[in-house]
Amino acid sequence: MHVYLHVPFCARRCSYCDFAIAVRRAVPSTRFVEAVRQEWEAWQASPVWDLSSAIRTVYFGGGTPSRLDPGAIGGILETIRRARPVAPGAEITLEANPDDVTPEAAAVWRAAGVNRVSLGVQSFDPSVLRWMHRTHTAEQVAPAMAALRGAGIHDLSLDLIFGLPGALERDWERDLARALALAPDHLSLYGLTVEEGTPLGRWTLRGEVVPVDEERYAREFLSAHHALEAHGFEHYEVSNAARPGRRARHNSAYWRRAPFIGLGPSAHSGYDRTRRWNLREWAAYDRALREGGSVVAGHEELTDEAVALEETYLGLRTIEGVPAARLPAEELRAWEAEGWARAGADGRVRLSAEGWLRLDALAGRVTR
C-alpha cells in the first residue's frame, strides 16, 4: 500500500498551474492535520487494506507541502504510523519550494521521517521564473539543497519544465547544466502544457503567448534525454530520470498499478479496479469533514478493457515496457522501422525517446 497526501496551500498560483490549490497568506496547518486525520481514520475500516502488508511509500504533494508548519508533517506521519505499519526504509517524500527550505525546517522534516525531497526548481532563468509566477529565485536552489543534505536528506530530486514559448528565449541546455551541476539523485522533466482557466491559458487565448512549436519541444526533450544518459542517469519513465537505485518508488508504484490511498482535497485513490477521488477544493473538503459528511466526490469501477488500456499505457511510459504479445505484430514492425520502439529478448517492447514523444498517439493505436 502507498499513501499520497495532497497539501493544497500555495503562496500564489503559478502561471501554468491548474492543480487544486488554495492560495493562503497564512496556512491553516493545524486544521489541515486535523482534517487529514479525520479522513485517515475513516479509511481504517475499509476492506482495501491487506493487514499483512506495510505502507511502502508516503508522498506529500501539492500545492506546496513545504508551506505547512514543519511540525505538521511529523503530526501526519505519526497519525499514519499509529494505525498502520510503515515498512523499514519506506520512501517518504516531501515536495518543497526552494524558498521554503531552511536548515531548521529540514531538520524537523528529517526527524519526522522524511528521507526524500522533490524540489520545484522549474528554471534557473530569473525572467522565466517571474513569467511563471514562481516565488523563489535561482540563487535559493543551491542553499536549499545544502540545507537538506546538512539535515541528512540525501535523496534529492529537481523538477524542471521544458517546452517554453520561444519568445522567452530560455536556454534549456544551460538550465539542464545548472541542475546537473548540483548533483541531484533524480530529475523530473515536464513539458509545458496550456490549460484552460490558468493565466497561461488566458494569455494564449488573447494571443499574448504563442506556445512552443513541436520541433523545439521535441529537440529539448531529446537533448535532455541524451544529457541525462551522458551523466549516468537512467531515463526510466517518460518524465523521470534517476541515478542507479534512486528511482522514485512512490511514482513507480502508480505505473505498476499498485494500490494507493489519497488523502486531502482532490486526492485520488486506486485499488483493484476501484478508482475514487475527493472533493477538489479545500473549503469544500474541510466543510464536509466539519459537518461529518463524506469527502468523496466520485468513484468508478474499471472494466476489463479499461484495465488493459491502463496497463498498456502505463507500461509504455516506462523502460519496463509491455509484453510484445499485447501489440499487433504489424503495428510493432511499423514502430521498430520508425525507431520508436524495440522488442527485447525478454519478450517485452520498450519505446525509445523518440517513441515517448508520440506516447499518447502510439498507446491510442493499440488500445482502441
C-alpha positions in Angstrom: 0.0 0.0 0.0 1.1 3.5 -0.8 -0.2 6.8 0.6 -0.4 10.2 -1.1 -1.3 13.4 0.7 -2.4 16.5 -1.2 -1.5 19.7 0.5 -3.2 22.4 -1.5 -1.7 25.6 0.0 0.4 27.9 -2.1 1.7 31.5 -1.7 0.5 32.2 -5.3 -0.7 30.4 -8.3 1.9 29.7 -11.0 1.0 30.9 -14.4 0.7 27.4 -15.9 -0.9 25.7 -12.9 -4.4 24.1 -13.0 -4.0 21.9 -9.9 -6.4 22.1 -6.9 -4.6 24.7 -4.8 -5.7 27.2 -2.1 -3.7 30.5 -2.1 -3.2 31.4 1.5 -1.0 34.0 3.2 -1.4 32.2 6.5 -1.5 28.4 6.1 -4.1 26.6 8.4 -1.6 23.9 9.3 -3.3 22.7 12.5 -6.7 22.4 10.8 -5.2 20.6 7.8 -3.6 18.0 10.1 -7.0 17.5 11.9 -8.8 17.2 8.6 -6.4 14.6 7.2 -6.6 12.7 10.5 -10.4 12.5 10.2 -10.2 11.2 6.7 -7.4 8.7 7.6 -9.5 7.3 10.4 -12.4 6.8 8.1 -10.1 4.6 5.9 -9.1 2.2 8.7 -12.3 0.1 8.5 -12.0 -0.1 4.7 -11.8 -3.6 3.1 -9.0 -2.4 0.7 -6.3 -3.0 3.4 -4.2 -6.0 3.3 -3.4 -6.2 7.0 -0.3 -8.3 6.4 1.4 -5.6 4.4 3.1 -2.4 5.4 3.0 1.0 3.8 5.9 1.2 1.4 5.8 4.9 0.5 4.3 8.2 1.6 4.2 11.2 -0.6 3.4 14.8 0.3 2.4 16.6 -2.9 0.6 19.7 -3.8 0.2 22.6 -3.9 3.2 23.3 -1.7 3.6 20.9 1.2 6.7 22.8 2.4 4.4 25.8 3.3 2.9 23.7 6.2 4.3 24.3 9.6 7.3 21.8 9.6 5.8 20.1 12.7 2.6 19.3 10.8 4.5 16.8 8.6 5.5 14.9 11.7 2.0 15.1 13.1 0.5 13.5 9.9 3.2 10.8 9.8 2.7 9.9 13.4 -1.1 9.5 12.7 -0.3 7.1 9.9 2.2 5.1 12.0 -0.2 4.7 14.9 -2.8 3.0 12.6 -0.7 1.0 10.2 2.8 -0.4 10.0 5.2 1.6 7.8 7.9 -0.5 6.2 11.5 -0.1 7.4 13.3 2.1 4.9 10.0 3.3 3.4 10.3 6.2 1.0 8.8 9.3 2.5 8.8 12.2 0.0 8.1 15.9 0.5 7.6 18.4 -2.3 9.2 21.7 -1.5 9.9 25.1 -3.0 13.5 26.3 -2.6 12.4 29.5 -0.7 10.7 27.4 2.0 13.8 25.3 2.8 15.8 26.4 5.8 18.2 24.3 7.9 15.7 24.4 10.8 12.8 23.2 8.6 14.9 20.5 7.0 15.9 19.2 10.4 12.3 18.9 11.5 11.3 17.2 8.3 14.1 14.7 8.7 13.3 14.0 12.3 9.7 13.3 11.3 10.9 10.6 8.8 11.2 12.5 5.5 14.0 10.9 3.6 13.4 12.3 0.1 12.6 15.8 -1.2 11.4 16.9 -4.6 12.4 20.5 -5.1 10.3 22.6 -7.5 13.1 24.5 -9.4 11.5 24.7 -12.9 14.2 27.0 -14.3 17.3 29.0 -13.3 16.4 31.9 -15.5 15.2 34.9 -13.5 13.0 36.2 -16.2 11.4 32.8 -16.7 10.8 32.4 -13.0 9.0 35.7 -13.0 6.9 34.7 -16.0 6.0 31.5 -14.2 5.0 33.5 -11.1 7.4 31.4 -9.0 8.1 32.7 -5.6 11.8 31.6 -5.4 15.0 32.8 -7.1 17.6 30.8 -8.9 20.1 31.7 -6.1 18.0 29.9 -3.5 18.3 26.5 -5.0 21.8 25.6 -4.1 21.4 26.7 -0.4 18.2 24.7 -0.2 19.9 21.6 -1.4 22.8 22.2 1.1 20.3 22.6 3.9 18.6 19.4 3.0 21.8 17.4 2.8 23.0 19.0 6.0 19.9 17.7 7.8 20.6 14.2 6.4 18.1 14.2 3.5 20.3 13.0 0.6 17.7 11.6 -1.8 17.0 14.8 -3.8 15.0 15.4 -6.9 14.7 18.5 -9.0 11.7 19.5 -11.2 12.4 21.3 -14.5 9.9 22.5 -17.2 10.8 22.4 -20.8 9.0 23.5 -24.0 8.5 27.1 -23.0 7.4 29.7 -25.6 10.2 30.7 -27.9 9.7 34.4 -27.1 11.1 33.8 -23.6 14.5 32.9 -25.1 15.1 30.4 -22.3 18.4 28.5 -22.6 17.2 24.9 -21.9 20.7 23.4 -22.1 22.0 25.9 -19.7 19.2 25.1 -17.2 20.0 21.4 -17.5 23.7 22.0 -16.9 23.0 24.1 -13.8 20.7 21.4 -12.5 23.2 18.6 -13.1 26.0 20.6 -11.5 24.1 20.4 -8.2 24.4 16.6 -8.3 20.8 15.6 -7.7 19.8 12.0 -7.5 16.7 12.4 -9.7 15.3 14.8 -12.2 11.7 15.2 -13.3 11.2 16.9 -16.6 7.8 18.2 -17.6 6.7 19.7 -20.9 4.7 22.9 -20.5 1.1 22.4 -21.3 -1.5 25.2 -21.8 -4.6 24.6 -19.5 -7.9 26.5 -19.7 -8.5 28.8 -16.8 -4.9 29.4 -16.0 -3.0 32.7 -16.5 -1.1 31.0 -19.3 -4.4 29.8 -20.8 -5.7 33.3 -20.9 -2.5 34.8 -22.3 -2.6 32.2 -25.1 -6.3 32.8 -25.8 -5.6 36.5 -26.2 -2.7 35.9 -28.5 -0.2 37.3 -26.0 1.7 34.0 -25.8 2.5 31.6 -28.7 3.0 28.0 -27.5 6.3 26.3 -28.4 6.3 24.6 -31.8 6.5 20.8 -32.0 10.1 20.8 -33.4 11.5 22.8 -30.5 9.6 20.7 -28.0 11.0 17.5 -29.4 14.5 18.9 -29.6 14.5 20.0 -25.9 13.1 16.6 -24.8 15.7 14.7 -26.8 18.6 16.9 -25.7 17.6 16.3 -22.1 17.4 12.5 -22.7 21.0 12.5 -24.1 22.4 14.8 -21.5 21.0 12.7 -18.7 22.3 9.4 -20.1 25.7 11.0 -20.6 25.7 11.9 -16.9 24.9 8.4 -15.7 21.2 8.9 -15.2 18.7 6.2 -16.2 15.7 7.7 -18.1 13.3 5.2 -16.6 10.0 6.9 -17.4 8.9 9.4 -19.9 9.3 12.4 -17.5 11.7 11.0 -15.0 15.4 10.1 -14.7 17.4 8.8 -11.8 20.9 7.7 -10.8 21.1 4.0 -10.2 19.0 2.9 -7.2 17.3 6.3 -6.9 14.1 5.9 -8.9 11.0 7.4 -7.3 9.4 4.4 -5.6 6.1 6.1 -5.0 5.5 7.2 -8.6 6.8 3.8 -9.8 4.0 2.2 -7.7 1.4 4.1 -9.8 3.0 2.9 -13.0 2.8 -0.7 -11.7 -0.9 -0.2 -10.7 -0.1 -0.9 -7.0 -2.8 0.1 -4.5 -2.7 3.6 -3.2 -4.7 5.8 -0.9 -5.1 9.6 -1.4 -5.8 11.9 1.5 -6.7 15.6 1.2 -8.7 17.7 -1.3 -8.7 16.4 -4.9 -6.6 13.4 -3.9 -7.3 10.1 -5.8 -7.2 6.6 -4.6 -6.8 3.3 -6.6 -7.1 -0.3 -5.5 -8.0 -3.4 -7.5 -10.5 -2.0 -10.1 -11.8 0.9 -8.0 -10.8 4.5 -8.5 -12.2 7.3 -6.3 -11.4 10.9 -5.8 -12.1 13.6 -3.2 -13.8 16.9 -3.3 -11.5 19.3 -5.3 -11.4 22.5 -3.3 -10.0 22.8 0.2 -13.0 24.8 1.5 -15.5 22.1 0.4 -13.3 19.3 1.7 -12.9 21.0 5.1 -16.6 21.8 5.3 -17.6 18.2 4.6 -15.4 16.9 7.4 -16.6 19.5 9.9 -20.2 18.5 9.1 -19.5 14.8 9.4 -20.0 14.1 5.7 -18.1 12.3 3.0 -15.2 13.9 1.2 -15.6 11.5 -1.8 -16.6 13.3 -4.9 -16.9 10.3 -7.2 -15.7 6.8 -8.0 -15.7 4.3 -10.8 -15.0 0.6 -11.3 -12.7 -0.2 -14.2 -13.9 -2.7 -16.9 -11.6 -5.3 -18.3 -11.0 -3.1 -21.3 -10.1 -0.1 -19.1 -7.7 -2.2 -17.0 -5.9 -3.4 -20.2 -5.7 0.1 -21.5 -4.3 1.4 -18.3 -1.7 -1.4 -18.1 -0.6 -0.8 -21.7 -0.4 3.0 -21.4 1.5 2.9 -18.0 3.8 0.2 -19.3 4.7 2.0 -22.5 5.7 5.1 -20.5 8.4 3.2 -18.5 11.5 1.4 -19.6 9.8 -1.8 -18.4 7.6 -1.7 -21.4 4.8 -4.1 -22.2 4.7 -7.8 -23.3 5.1 -7.9 -27.1 2.0 -10.2 -27.2 -0.1 -7.1 -26.4 0.8 -5.4 -29.6 -0.4 -6.3 -33.1 2.7 -7.6 -34.9 2.1 -5.3 -37.9 2.0 -2.3 -35.5 5.1 -3.3 -33.7 7.0 -3.7 -37.0 6.0 -0.2 -38.0 7.2 1.2 -34.7 10.5 -0.5 -35.0 11.0 0.6 -38.6 10.5 4.3 -37.4 12.8 3.9 -34.5 10.0 4.4 -32.0 10.3 1.1 -30.2 12.3 -2.1 -29.9 11.4 -5.6 -28.9 13.8 -7.2 -26.4 15.0 -10.7 -26.0 12.8 -10.9 -22.8 9.7 -10.6 -24.9 8.9 -7.0 -23.9 8.5 -3.9 -26.1 10.0 -0.6 -25.0 9.6 2.8 -26.5 12.6 4.8 -27.5 12.9 8.5 -26.5 11.5 9.3 -30.0 8.7 6.9 -29.2 7.9 8.6 -25.9 7.4 11.9 -27.8 4.5 10.0 -29.5 3.3 8.1 -26.4 -0.4 9.2 -26.5 -0.8 8.5 -30.2 1.0 5.1 -30.1 -0.9 3.9 -27.0 -4.1 5.0 -28.6 -3.4 2.9 -31.7 -3.1 -0.3 -29.7 -5.8 0.3 -27.1 -8.7 1.3 -29.3 
